[in-house]
Amino acid sequence: MIRKLRSGEYRLYSRKTDPKTGKRRNLGTFKSRAKAEAHERAVQYFKHH
């Protein structure tokens, strides 16, 4: 899940909420949406391998 920040950067959040905090886990901040999307694909790949 990618959200645009006020600073213009994009942050990747986990799809599920963290049970400990009740919020989504931050999985990295990226300068461009394309970079964030590429990283999201990588995360999904490693999650299932």
Secondary structure, 3 states (H helix, E strand, C coil): CEEECCCCCEEEEEEEECCCCCCEEEEEEECCHHHHHHHHHHHHHHHCC
